[in-house]
Amino acid sequence: MPGLEDLYKEIILDHYKNPRNRGELECPPAHRTEGFNPLCGDEVTITFEVGPDSLAKIRIAGQGCSISQASASMMSAAVQGKSIEEVRNLSAQFKSLMSIHEQAIASPAADPASTTFELGDLEALKGVVKFPVRIKCATLSWNTLLTGLDELDG
């Protein structure tokens, strides 16, 4: 579907040129975590604050290819305000979308207690799977956020 592919390209370019939640929160109280993709030089810094029951605020900074930066923008918009469990489930769902193997990453839908989310703009990134070397670009911000959440738990 050429029309759908064009729409997806427009969504990716919009998030790249007009990133959502751009900047950094003051640390502390925010937590700061950084990710780097040595294959292509993508860098992302994520600062976030966890409220009593949700990811209250998130900001992204960094530089890199359009895929990594657009994915970071989309991720920040998708996770803000969600509970930590929902953030983890959404991350698993997105990473499953990015999998070149159908069963490589367990889908949260396999767990009856988990929630499946509408991916919205994130669907625009599903074409990345056709270019396996770019999957790390698309998942960099997600993995970085999960690392930051794990640091809070540890």
C-alpha positions in Angstrom: 0.0 0.0 0.0 2.0 3.0 -1.2 -0.4 5.5 0.3 0.0 3.9 3.8 3.8 3.8 3.5 3.7 7.5 2.5 1.6 8.3 5.6 4.0 6.4 7.8 6.9 8.3 6.4 5.1 11.6 7.1 4.5 10.5 10.7 8.1 9.6 11.2 9.3 12.8 9.7 6.9 14.8 11.8 8.2 13.3 15.0 11.8 13.7 13.9 11.3 17.4 12.9 8.9 18.3 15.8 9.8 15.9 18.6 7.4 15.6 21.5 8.7 16.1 25.1 12.0 17.4 24.0 14.5 18.6 26.7 15.6 17.5 30.1 14.0 17.6 33.5 16.1 18.8 36.5 17.9 16.0 38.3 17.0 15.4 41.0 14.1 14.9 41.4 14.1 13.4 37.9 16.0 10.3 37.1 18.4 10.4 34.2 19.4 7.5 31.9 21.4 7.5 28.7 21.6 5.1 25.7 24.0 4.8 22.9 23.9 2.8 19.6 27.6 2.4 18.6 26.5 1.0 15.2 25.3 4.3 13.9 26.0 6.8 16.7 22.5 7.4 17.9 22.4 8.9 21.4 19.4 9.4 23.7 19.1 10.9 27.2 15.9 10.3 29.0 14.9 12.2 32.2 11.7 11.2 33.9 9.8 11.5 37.2 7.7 8.7 38.6 4.6 9.8 40.5 2.7 7.8 43.1 1.1 5.6 40.4 2.5 6.6 37.0 5.3 7.9 34.9 4.4 11.5 35.7 6.9 13.4 33.4 9.3 12.4 30.7 11.7 14.4 28.5 14.0 13.2 25.7 17.2 14.6 24.4 19.9 13.3 22.0 20.9 13.0 18.5 20.9 10.4 15.8 19.0 9.2 12.7 15.4 10.0 12.0 14.3 6.5 13.1 15.9 6.7 16.6 14.8 10.3 17.2 11.2 9.8 15.9 10.9 6.6 18.0 12.0 8.4 21.1 9.4 11.2 20.5 6.7 8.6 19.9 7.8 6.6 23.0 7.7 9.7 25.2 4.2 10.6 24.1 3.0 7.0 24.4 4.3 6.3 28.0 3.7 9.6 29.8 1.0 9.2 32.4 0.9 5.4 32.3 1.6 3.2 35.3 5.1 1.6 35.4 3.5 -1.8 34.6 1.7 -0.3 31.6 5.0 1.2 30.4 6.7 -2.2 30.7 3.8 -3.9 28.8 3.7 -1.2 26.1 7.5 -1.6 25.7 7.2 -5.3 25.3 4.4 -4.8 22.7 6.5 -2.3 20.8 9.6 -4.5 20.9 7.4 -7.4 19.6 6.4 -5.2 16.7 10.1 -4.6 16.0 10.9 -8.3 16.1 12.0 -10.0 12.8 10.9 -13.3 14.4 7.3 -13.7 15.3 8.0 -15.4 18.6 11.3 -13.7 19.4 9.8 -11.5 22.1 6.8 -12.7 24.1 3.8 -10.6 23.3 2.1 -9.1 26.4 -1.1 -10.4 24.9 0.1 -13.9 25.8 -0.3 -12.9 29.4 -4.0 -12.6 30.2 -3.3 -10.1 33.0 -1.4 -7.7 30.7 -3.0 -4.9 28.7 -2.6 -4.6 24.9 -2.4 -1.0 23.8 -3.3 0.8 20.6 0.1 1.7 19.2 -1.1 4.8 17.3 1.8 6.6 15.7 4.2 3.8 16.8 2.6 1.7 14.0 4.5 3.9 11.5 7.7 2.3 12.6 6.7 -1.3 11.7 8.4 -1.0 8.3 11.7 -0.8 10.1 11.6 -4.6 10.5 12.4 -4.7 6.7 15.8 -3.3 7.6 17.1 -5.3 10.6 20.1 -3.1 11.2 17.7 -0.2 11.9 15.7 -2.2 14.6 18.3 -1.1 17.2 17.7 2.5 16.2 13.9 2.2 16.8 14.3 0.4 20.1 17.1 2.5 21.6 14.9 4.9 23.6 12.6 2.0 24.8 15.6 0.0 26.1 17.1 3.1 27.7 13.8 3.9 29.5 13.5 0.3 30.7 17.1 0.5 32.0 16.2 3.7 33.9 13.2 2.1 35.4 15.2 -1.0 36.4 17.8 1.4 38.1 14.9 2.8 40.2 13.9 -0.8 41.3 17.5 -1.8 42.1 
